[in-house]
Amino acid sequence: MFYNENCISGARNYIKDNSIDLIISDPPYGIDGDLLDKHYNRDESNVIDGYVEVAAAEYPQFSKDWIKEAERVLRPGGSIYIISGYTNLRHVLNALAETKLQEVNHIIWRYNFGVYTRKKYISSHYHILYFVKPGGEITFNRNSFYSDDEKTSAGLSANAADREDVWNINREYKPGEIKNKNQLPEKLLRKMILYSSNPENLVCDFFLGSFSTAKVAIGLGRNACGFELNKAAFEYQSEQVAKITKGELLSTLRNVPENKNINTGKKLTDAERETIISMYNKYIQNGYTKKAGIEKISEALGRGRFSIANIVSDADIAAQAEPQNSLF
Ligand SMILES: C[S@@+](CC[C@H](N)C(=O)[O-])C[C@H]1O[C@@H](n2cnc3c(N)ncnc32)[C@H](O)[C@@H]1O
């Protein structure tokens, strides 16, 4: 569910305690968002008006209020990623320090083409604060992108390289597309969502902007919710997000070769079983053989073929398949 409301009162009114598996939030920067186009020296004609900023003087209390709500709604073991510029970073860190959330990583997201400056270094990074709520099972899918055995061209572990805490991910330039100021790249969102949630989990963004977190989360077979104060952005983007078919991005995931360490010891949840069965039904309806369907699901979810074969055989699902629109 998406709400055209202030995230602080909106979370209080609509989101239950301990109900969210993953929060990804990119709050307003408190640096006067209306000047961002001048910083970036870019054409703003496709940017939706009405980005809601927070006055610099209010930033400390604003950060405390929304982060307190985020802590309340996150399930024990759930993860939160907060994207922050350097200007107000200390207020975000102070607000986090007033909660019981625990720091896991302080990530640096390095992007291309920072804000142009003449007499100082050009800033081309953001901070991503990755914290978890203690008390429950933490989701961290280590083999989301690479198996433990894969090597980079330099012979190093590809898996370890992908899990370094400096992320080089370029911003996306989408000329002609209607967007929010500071839209996050899909690649960045995929990384956080795939490592820190499972299919059917609930992903929340307190500051939806272009709804980019929600779009990628739904595309990857998760559920999404969140808030956006800007009415124009909310109305336009709610229509866009409704056009996304749940799971449509799963078939674009890299084929991670199986290795014996993949997802070892991690039990499948009932929701994951349901996702496997529903994906399998769709493959069969689209003419895949049982073997090919199982292989595709194994690639998409990073699960062994053997466990997927057991689930689909037990359920005798081919016989029960309901007619549905093609996802793949
Ligand atoms: C940095 S942008 C988010 C961009 C988004 N991550 C994307 O990829 O498009 C912050 C957004 O928060 C919205 N906003 C500001 N204050 C808010 C509040 N109290 N509750 C909900 N949304 C708010 C702004 O209008 C803006 O769209």
The ligand as an ORCA input file, in Angstrom:
! r2SCAN-3c Opt
* xyz 0 1
  C      15.653     12.053     -2.080
  S      13.993     11.918     -2.592
  C      13.705     10.183     -2.796
  C      14.085      9.722     -4.159
  C      13.751      8.275     -4.374
  N      14.620      7.412     -3.611
  C      13.828      7.916     -5.857
  O      14.640      7.030     -6.225
  O      13.123      8.516     -6.649
  C      13.092     12.260     -1.124
  C      11.589     12.286     -1.316
  O      10.954     12.407     -0.044
  C       9.793     13.219     -0.175
  N       9.485     13.694      1.198
  C      10.026     14.720      1.875
  N       9.573     14.760      3.148
  C       8.729     13.693      3.288
  C       7.965     13.165      4.371
  N       7.983     13.752      5.585
  N       7.222     12.056      4.158
  C       7.191     11.463      2.933
  N       7.890     11.923      1.856
  C       8.659     13.014      2.037
  C      10.215     14.276     -1.168
  O       9.102     14.888     -1.806
  C      11.086     13.465     -2.134
  O      10.308     12.977     -3.207
*
